[in-house]
Amino acid sequence: MATTLISGGTVVTATGRSAADVLVDGEKIAAVLAPGSTLLGHDLAGSVDTVLDATGKYVIPGGIDAHTHMQMPFGGTEASDTFETGTRAAAWGGTTTIVDFAIQRYGERVMDGLAAWHEKAAGECAIDYGFHQIIGDVNDDSLKAMETLPDEGVSSYKLFMAYPGVFYSDDAQIYKAMRVGAETGLMTMMHAENGPAIDAMVTELLAQGKTDPYYHGVARAWQMEEEATHRAIMLANLTGAPLYVVHVSAKPAVEQLAAARDNGQNVFGETCPQYLYLSLEDQLGAEGFEGAKWVCSTPLRSRHEHHQDHMWQSLRTNDIQMVATDHCPFCMKGQKDMGVGDFSKIPNGIGSVEHRMDLMYQGVVDGKISLERWVEITSTTPARMFGMYGTKGVIAPGADADVVIYDPNGHTSIGLEKTHHMNMDYSAWEGYEIEGHVDTVMSRGRVVVNNNEYLGSKGHGQYVRRATSQYLV
């Protein structure tokens, strides 16, 4: 098998940094060595097939985006990124593994939904991928099917407290599913918003003629996120189920999670780049219909209420454990514009899978998080949270050779005509400037991106069978 030496770089892990060389043998990391090490008395660089010079750069484990929606049907359309285009874009941005969501809708069987997503992804992905399972119809058959998910390498499932008539589960259904989660070790992932109350607010706003994208954020008020988060925590407490709340956007919701964790409960939270950088006023409130570009759920929050600052703080204090994207892209033309004159018909989603690693590195530059914390929240914690650590999320012997060489002295200008590889007709991050650059991306020992050139191919990515979360006690 081919051997590669990554030399001269600074290896950064969740626990520290050090000057080290990384030896890759085939698809695995073979050794992490002192700089300039020899092999049986011979210069190591002269003994390998390829040498990648990482002098002055960081060598980090490949990013893991544990919340994506490729080809997801929603709101009468489908997410615009396929597994091919979405994983290619992810690779460009230094992400080497995604965990997407297989869907069981009302009236369908769980295993049929999982099989459908396997069919969509197989042979298409440029990087490795796994699945969570959405349970959109909690009934006796789906509860029984949940018990077999770990045998399929699926150790987490998702419920929705929002979207009545689509994915919504009532409290009794959540209770029943969490009982199975507690018994099997499945991680319960929760979209925590009070859907029925939100729907009532939507009806009121539209009746008042308030139809612009801005009112998407008004209707999905932070109180609805805090209330649902608290209710999910209480049901998890009652059943003993581990709980992971997705796309947390509001300061009071974080406070609910922090309080539960302080009480020793197995409760975790995820936020997304949009809740760290974007706001209700500046993006959703853009002139005319432009705000539709940033319609997502949970929604962007008011900067006047300092939700964004609190999200950064929660990442520093570990009240929020990791950052994913909730990547669910839609084009403005032919998709987002379905909601002209009625914000409730705008497909919910933002495309970010290509930019997460860069956006979070900018947090290092701005002094909001440490270099080690950057690696932890984008790679190491996702691997541990979803049963992949040791193989993924770490630079260590025996791990998959998913490696990113990141140049802190480089520069990335985000924009549709600059660094955009997602299948969208706009960039939600247009004009953002990053003081760093993804130089080289290696997926299981294969260089898929190098010096602004894409070298990967669809079908390289393999399905990752995940174990139980390594955070459960």
VEXTOR-795822 format. One record per residue (C-alpha): x, y, z; residue in one letter. Coordinates in steps of 0.001 Angstrom, whole numbers, plus 500000, padded with zeros to 6 digits. Layout:
BEGIN
XYZA...
//
This chain:
BEGIN
500000500000500000M501084503587499393A502845505442502188T502761509171502866T504718511311505298L503204514593506448I506247516452507681S507118519694509409G503676520550510722G502123521193514123T499740518389515036V496745519824516870V494421517626518908T491648518324521391A494183518160524206T497209519993522856G499602520711520022R503113519584519167S505596519553516326A505307516099514794A505405514129511559D502512511854510621V503162508602508768L500261507231506723V500276503656505465D497429502903503092G494170504079504652E495474504307508221K497742506471510325I500750504302511107A502659506586513467A502985510067514910V506685510760515150L509166513314516363A510134515639513504P512860514192511275G512567510653512657S514409507833510903T513246504328510035L515818501594510712L518493504232510510G517264505621507192H515755508995506454D512007508419506697L511174510997504049A513258509027501577G511507505780502434S507915506719501639V506050507138498375D504910510714498990T505940513573501267V503496516374502073L505240519455503442D503213520969506302A505843523436507503T504211526364509265G500808524700509106K498437522787511368Y497812519076510926V494376518202512287I491904515321512112P489383515697509306G486199517501510214G483062515553511083I479755517224510273D477229515208512244A474115516997510963H473487517152507227T470476516670504964H471503515680501446M468627515153498987Q466101515656501769M462473516092500648P460981519104502405F458198521605501785G457279520328498338G460856520243497051T464188518552497836E467484519784499256A469571520842496273S472781519025497218D472987515381496255T475245513041498179F477762513515495369E477742517327495268T477347517773499021G480187515488500038T482456516966497384R481800520429498803A482401519091502305A485787517754501222A486753521145499789W486149522609503231G488111520065505254G485233517812506318T485987514124505789T482918512497507353T479239513427507442I476354511873509336V473153512378507372D469541511605508288F467598508694506866A463880509455507023I460838507463508037Q457721509490507245R454218508998508548Y452792505716507326G456178504337506288E458408501686507873R461682502620509555V463850500067507775M462416501046504406D463502504634505086G466997503539506066L467271501367502946A466202504296500764A468988506499502130W471552503747501662H470448503571498038E470799507348497625K474290507496499110A475937504272497979A478555504870495304G477986508631495342E479936510042498294C483377511598498030A483995511148501774I482821508708504434D479258508895505695Y476946507489508340G473270507812509163F471024508904511970H467415507731511680Q464489510158511701I461419508568513288I458492510484511812G455798508043512890D456229506619516378V454100503460516517N454491499876517689D456226498794514469D458720501685514493S459476501214518191L460352497595517488K462464498618514506A464381501083516680M465669498162518739E467472496805515660T469069500094514546L472359499407516397P472736496229514317D472697498491511237E475440500750512605G472894503459513465V473209504480517115S471053507618517119S467568508637516059Y465813511965515725K462383513179516811L460636516461516035F458604518555518441M457902520814515439A456218520458512037Y452775519030512918P451490516894510078G454999516249508760V457443514893511382F455811515950514660Y455753513626517686S453541514370520686D454731513909524259D453359510369524538A455209509318521387Q458401510960522612I458067509167525931Y457663505782524214K460608506352521891A462828507543524727M462031504380526665R463474502385523776V466427504779523586G467187504260527255A466987500478526935E469133500194523801T471632503018524305G470354504914521270L471003508646521435M467764510621521191T468288513649518955M465616516318519313M464395519196517186H463140521226520129A460505523781519145E456852523904520188N455337523167516786G451609523609517521P452173526991519187A454427528094516307I451758527134513780D449230529270515654A451634532238515570M452228531732511841V448490531852511184T448147535061513192E451042536807511434L449871535896507936L446356537114508788A447927540456509742Q449640540672506343G453084539995507801K454407537726505072T458104538613504659D460933536199505608P461633538261508731Y458438536928510299Y459711533369510089H461971534355512978G459177536138514821V456865533122514604A459511530721515876R460167532745519007A462956531780521391W460366531005524058Q459163528126521869M462694526738521749E463291527107525475E459957525505526378E460474522528524077A464069522067525239T462910521958528856H460136519493528022R462554517225526165A464957517327529106I462182516376531536M461039513453529390L464646512284529075A465042512597532838N461907510522533385L462932507748530991T466687507776531559G467338508356527848A470422510241526676P469416513426524878L471133515489522185Y469372518719521195V470138519787517639V470695523309516248H470424525174519552V470094528889518797S468705530660521881A470449531632525109K467572530421527357P467637527003525662A471355526709526431V470616527562530039E468137524684530214Q470776522283528889L473432523612531257A471153523180534266A470372519591533309A474046518786532844R474851520368536197D472367517903537674N474271515005536127G471909514252533260Q473202512807529979N472144515858527954V474108517423525119F473691520317522709G474775521270519226E474881524673517610T475626525758514027C477696528512512417P474582530512511497Q473718530981515182Y477211532266515892L477479534803513091Y474080535683511608L471038537483513034S467318538102512697L467843541775511901E470787541617509514D469938538518507459Q466276537512507865L465394541201507848G467202541891504565A465348544060502071E462516542509500079G462639538729499758F466424538487500262E465922537272503818G464660533954502428A468308532993501878K468657532584505634W465331530946506538V466131527933508682C464707526307511799S465472526996514533T465655530559513163P468336533202513389L468024535132516646R468096538827517463S471559540276517922R470062542788520366H469351539926522769E472976538687522557H472154535099521626H475207534927519348Q477614536017522084D476125533443524426H476563530700521842M480286531448521640W480449531500525437Q478659528157525641S481245526626523326L484053527881525572R482384526544528732T481196523267527160N477546524049527831D477297523337524098I479501520455523052Q479898520696519294M479187522494516030V477442520940513030A475833522699510069T472281521351509656D473251521599505982H469965521628504068C470478523803500981P467839525204498650F468240527504495665C466550530889495634M465133530358492152K462560527604492011G462821526667495703Q463084529489498234K460865531641496019D457991529232496650M457453531410499719G457050534793498041V454085536349499813G453970533636502495D457066533042504635F455662529730505887S456159528234502407K459900529033502218I461873525766502433P463817525799505699N467549525418505338G470992526967504871I473996525534503026G477177525524505134S478857522105504858V481744523600502861E482490526436505284H482115525074508839R485812524392509450M486830527826508157D484099529708510006L485006528026513266M488711528671512701Y487890532358512401Q486617532015515965G490180531036516921V491573534075515119V489034536326516856D489914534917520283G486529533299520872K487781529697521149I491197528058521428S492939526149518662L492437522896520544E488769523664521121R488374524208517371W489516520639516750V487435519336519621E484082520815518568I484474520130514846T486021516652514889S486858514942518167T483573515495520009T481404514520517008P483405511296516766A482920510544520458R479306511680520530M478298509352517735F480444506281518267G483320506774515814M486206507901518009Y489466506013517594G488740505468513939T487655509052513315K488324512351515070G491930511821516107V495507511864514785I496801508617516279A498156505251515149P495373502978513914G492946505776513108A491670506362509608D493996508706507741A491430511508507583D493798514457507835V493630518161507028V496636520422506546I495437523902507476Y497421527051506751D496941529744509430P498746532202507167N496473531534504224G493260533355503369H489804532257502238T487275534605500648S483836533005500737I481489533741497873G479527532231495011L482209533104492479E485144532334494782K485044529242496957T481584527820496330H481133524143495457H477699523438496943M474796522973494524N473155526333495238M472588529545493295D473727531762496166Y476014531683499186S474626532249502661A478167533342503588W478819535745500732E481605538203501571G482962536449504671Y486754536609504915E488628533861506764I492185534281508038E493157530708507250G492948528188504428H492360524460503894V495427523426501895D495272519624501815T492524517139502669V493166513436502998M490303510927503257S491364507451504419R494858508023503061G493796509452499721R494458513126498974V491119514491497776V491953518218497842V495392519763497447N496417523362496770N493031524427495406N492688521344493216E490052518663493667Y491499515153493360L488651513128494831G485889511146493174S482396509970493908K482252506495495355G485424506867497425H483377507438500579G482405504402502623Q479531503810505020Y480564504154508664V478888501705511029R478709503625514288R478847502289517840A477059503672520885T477981507201521971S481227507237523910Q479864509952526235Y477204507836527894L477566506881531551V
//
